[in-house]
Amino acid sequence: MLADAVRIARWAAVERDRDHDPHATSATERAAAALGLTPAQVRAGWDRARLAGLVELHGDTARPGWRLRAWDRDDSAVLRGWVALFDAWSLVHAAPGDVAPASVAEVVEAVPQVLSLLQLSAGPVLVPALLDLLRQRVAELREERCEVPARHRGESAANGQAPEPWTEPHPDPDSLPRLLDWALEGLAAVGALTLGDGQATLTPLGNWAVWVKLEQICVAAQSPAGHIEQSAEDMLRGCARLTPGPARVEYRAWLAARPVGSAVTELLAVARGEDALLRGLAFEALRVVGAPAEAEVRAAAEEVCLRPYALLWLAEYEGADPDDAPDVLTREEATWLWVDTAAAVADHGESTLLVRHLESAVQGTVPALLDEVRAVGHPRTVQVLVALAAAHPDPALAKAVRRAAFQVHTGGA
């Protein structure tokens, strides 16, 4: 289903680094000649490569997507790529141009029920039965939106009553048979079902995809703390009160309820904020995401405030033992992470935890730690040192820490 798309994406990844004569043949023609495909096949494969996440568009530039890099070593990347194509079936197969967009949108929204019937039937289903279900679901959608035909709205106004909620009237419902055909053909085009003589049957791949979607709905429903409707920041704040196990359940439920790409972007946006605790929790949630977050986490490793977290995430993703993962950090990065974690403890923890955190520093002595903390340039250094000095029971050590805080604050050596 995606073989040509993979070949074209790999060809494009090599070609983008080459200089080409702007007056020479087009990229489509060059790809067709190099891969033994027709220009139409190249265009179709390129569309599928974009929809499956094999390539990513950044302005006018196309770059290899994480799925392309993982394609030969990660079966889940292949399946996720196909699911992305499956989700985009309405883009793969263009809708009839003479049907109102509102009607097309209704059918797209109703298709999950059609697919559920196909799965429950575990075999061929006649098109008339699917059409009956489609009509019923579209009627339910219109009722949920409280649509009132324009004629009834006019009668209400003539009787002096407030107009009821309404939308523009939809075209003749006889467009539904055509739209059902379009939907079935689109799903067949991405390999989700096969079409026979007046009937449709889910393929094994389509059956698996429907099962995955239903499982995601069930996971989203299993959110005991009820965070799935909240923003990433509010969800993470709620999870801060949970132990790691229940927190992971919440992360999975929250992620299952939204597109993975936007979820990763939202989590990283929270990680860039000032709250160090949320920064750490955002990367814990990204560990639940796994492979789909790799590209954005790798890019985040170029940002100073995210680099230690991103490097640890990547090390564990690539198979390092969590106990050995800190070895990927330089001494400066480890010190920066120590200060950031101390900031989280100072903001949200108890003073005893901050004193205990002192023991986790990679430096062997407190003077060495203070020297390196002063040099690392973390924006919360002064607040962390002041809090540590206030919490530590040893007066001499507390005095040294306060002196270090003063030196950082005043810019002294």
N, C-alpha and C positions, 0 to 999 in steps of 0.2 A: 504493500500500500504506500509506503514512503521511500522505497528504494531509489526512485529517480530523484526525489527531493533531497535525499542524503548525498547523492552523487553531485547534484548541482550546488548544494551548499558547500561541499568540500572543494569543488572547482572554484567557487567564488572566493573561498577563504584564501586560496593560493593566488588567484588573479588580483585581489585587492592590493597586494603588495607590489604589483608590477606596474611599470609605466607603459601607457598605451597612446598611440597616435590618435588624437581626437577625431581625425578624418578617416580612420580605419573602420573596419566592420563593427557593428554593435556588439555589446556583451551577449545578447541573446544569440546572435549568429555565431560568435566565437564558441559559446557553450555548446550549441547544437553541433558544430563541427568537431569539437573535442570529445563530446560524449556520445556521438552517434545518434542524436535525437533530432526530431523536427523542432522548429521554433515554437510551434504550438505546445509540444510536450515540455519544452524548457520553461515556457511561461506558466504552464499548469504546475510543473514541479517546483518552480520558484514560489508560487503562491502557497503551495502546501508546506514548503520549507519555512516560510514566514509564520503560517498559522500553527505549525507544530513546534515552533520555538527553536528550530535548527539554525535560524539566522535572526539577528536582532537589528532593527533599523535605528540608527542614531543620526537624526537629521538626514543628510544625503548619503550617509555611509552605512554599509551593511557589514556587521561583524558576526563571527561564528557565535552561536548561542551555546549555553552550557550543555544542552542535550547533545549537540554535535560532538563536543569534546568527550562526552561520556558514552557515546553511542555504542562503541565496541566492547566496553567493559562493564556496563551497567544496564541490565535488562529493564530495570524500573524506569530508566531514562527513555527507553524505547516505548514502553507502555504509556508513560506520561505524555510523550510526544503524540502518540496516536489518540489519546484521550483529548488532547488539545485540539487535534484535527476533528475529532468527533463532536466536540463542543461547538466547533465553527462550521457545522454542516450547512447552515443557512447562508454562509459566505462562499462556500465551495460551489454551491449550485444556486445560481441567481434566481430570485423569485420572479413570477410573472410581472412584467412592467406595467400592465394595465389594471392592477389590483391595488387598492388603497393601502399605504404603509401600515395603517392601524390594523387592518385585517391580517396582514402578514405577521405583525407583531403578536397578535392574539394566537395565531396558529403556532408560532415558535414557542409561546408560553404554554400552550396546551400539549405540545409534543411529548413531554415527560410522561403524561398519563397514557398516551398512545403506546409509548415504549414499555410502560409497566404492564399494560394488557398483553403485549406481545411476549413479555417475559413470563407472565403468569400462565399463559396458554401453552408454553413450552413446545411450540410447533407453529404451523401456518395459521394465519388468521385472515379471514376474508375481508376484503377492502370495505364492503358495506358495513360490517361490524365496526371497523375502525372509524368510518365516517360517522356512524351514530355516536360513538364515544366523543369524537371531535366536536360534533354539534353540541352535545351536552356540556362539554367542558368550556367551550366558547360562551355558551349561554350563562354558565356559572360565573365566568370572568366578568361578563358585562353586568350581571346582577351584583357582584361584589363591588363594582365601581358605581353602583346606583345609577346606571344609565337610564334615562327616560326619553322616549322618542320625542322629537320636536313637536308633533301634533299634541301630545299630552301636556307638554310644557305650555303651549299656547292656550290650551283650555284652562289651565290653572291660572294663568295671568288674567284671562278674560273673566274668571270668576272672582277676581280680587284676591287670589291666594298667592303666597310667595312662590316663585318658580322653584321647582325641585332641581337637585343636582342633575346635570346632563352633560353629554358630550355630543360632538357632531354625529349624525346618524351614519351607520356603517353601510357600505354598499350591499347590494342584493346578497343574501346568504347563500345563493347558488354558487358563489365563488368558492365556497368551502370544498367542494369536490376537487376543483382544480388545485387549490392550495394543499389538500391532502396528498394529491399526486406529486406535487412539487416537494413536499416534505419527505415522502417515501423515497423519491428519486435522490434527494440530497443525502439522506441517511444511507442509501445504497451506494452512493458515490464515495462515501468515506468507509465503506466496508462494514457498516453496522447491521445491515439486513440485506436479504435477497428478495427480489420480486419475481413472482410466478404469474400464473394465469389468474388474475383477479385476487391475489393473496400476497401476503408478506410474511417473512420469517426472519427472526433474529439470527444473526450468525453467532458462533461461539464467542467471538470478540465483542459483538454488540451485547450479548447476554452478560458477559463479564463487566462491561462498562456500566450497564444499568445497575448491576449488583453493587458496583463501587459507589455509584451515586446514592443508592439507597443506604449503603453503609455510612457514607458521609453524613446523611441526614440523621441517622441514628446516633452517630458520634456527637453531632452538634446538639442533639436533644439531651445527651447525657452530661450536661454541665451543671453539677450540683450547686456550684456557687453562682450560677446564672450570669456569666460574663460575656456570653457570645454576642450580645447586641451592643456591647460597649466598644469604645475606641481602644486602640492598642494600649495607650497610656493608662486608661482607667482599668483595663483588664489586668495589666501588670501590677498596678497598685493593689488591686484586690488579691492577686496571687502572692503578693509579698507576705501576707499573713499565713500562707499555707506552707506545709512541708513539701519537699520536692516531688513526692509521688502524686498527691492531689493537684499540685500546681501543673504537672505535665498533663494530667487529664483535662484541666482547663485550657491549656495551650492547644491541645489537639482539638477540643471542641470549638474553640475560637477560630482556629485555622480552617476547620472543615466547613465553616459557615461563610467563607469568602474566598475569592480567587487568590491563589497562592502568590502570584506576582505582587498584587497590591498589598497583601498581608506582609510580605517581606519588606517592601518599601516603607510601610507604616511602622514596623518594628524598628527598622534602622533609623527612621526619623526620631523616634522616641530615644533611641540609644545616643543620638547626637545632642540630646538635651543636657541640662545641668544636673539632673538627679542621677548620681552614680549608681544607686541601688537599681533604678529602672534600666540603666545601661547593662548591668550584669544580667538582670532578668530577661531583657530583650534577647540577649544571645542564648540564654537557656531556651527560650521559645524557638529561636532559630535552629537550635539543635534538633528540635522536634520536626522542623520543616525538612532538614536534610538536604539532599542533592539540589533541589530547585533553588536553594538560596546561595549556592556556591559562587556564582558569578558576582552577585552583589556583595557578598561577604569579602570576596577577593578584592573587589574594588574598594571596599571600606578599609582594607588593610593599609591603604595609602593615606588615611586620615589619622592624625596624631591621636585624637581622643578615642578612636575605635581600634587602632592598630593592635594592641596587646590582645584584646578580646577576639578580634578577627583571626589573628595568627593561631591562637589556641583552638578556635573553632575549626580552622582549616587543618590543623595537625590531627585533631581527633577525627575529623571527617575522612582524612587520608589514612586512618588506621592506627594512629599512635595511641599508646596506652594513656588514659587520662592522667595517670600519675607522672608520666614522662613528658607530657605535652608542654609543661612550662619550660623545658629545655630549649624550645624553639625561640624563646625570647632572649634578647640581649639583656645585659645587666641594667641598662637604662630603661628598657621597656618593662622589665620586671619591677623596677623601682616606681615607675609611673603607675603601673597597675596596683602596686601596694598602696600608694597614696590615694588612688581612686577608690579602692576598696575601703580604705580607712575613712574616706569621706562618706561612703555609704553607711558605715557603722556609726560614725559620729552623728549623722542625720537621723538614723532610724533605729540604732541599737542601744545597748546599755554600755555604760563606761567600762565595765569589766570586760566586755567583748573587745573594746578598743585596746585595752592593756594587753589582752591575749593576742590581739592582731600584731602587736609589736614583735612577738616571738616568731611570726611567720615570715619576717623579712629575710631576704637572701644574704644580707650583710651580716657579718659575724658579730659586730659590736654596735652599740648605739651610736658612738661618735661616727663610725663609718656610714651608718644608715643616714644620720643627719647630714653629713657632707654630701651624700648622693641625692638625698631628697631636696636639699637646697639647689642642687645643680639641674635637676630634672625639669623644672619649670612648670609643674602642674598648677593650674589656676587655683586649686583649693589647698595648696600647701600650708599657707598660714593658718587657716581655720583648723586643718587637721592637727597641726603641731600644738596649737593652743588647746584644743580639746584633749589631746593626749597628755599634755602637761597638767591639765586640771584633773584628769582621771588617774594618773599614776601615783601610787602610794609612796614611792621613793622620792623624798624631797630633793636630793641631789640630782637625780635623773630628770625630775620635773623641771628643775631650774635650767638644766642644759637644754632641754627641749624648748622652754620658753625663750631662752636666748637665741636659739636657732630660728624660732618664729619671728622674733624681732628683727633679726638680720635679714630674713627673706622679705619682711614687710618694708624695711628701710632700704633694701638693695645693698646691704653691707656684705662683706666677704665672709 
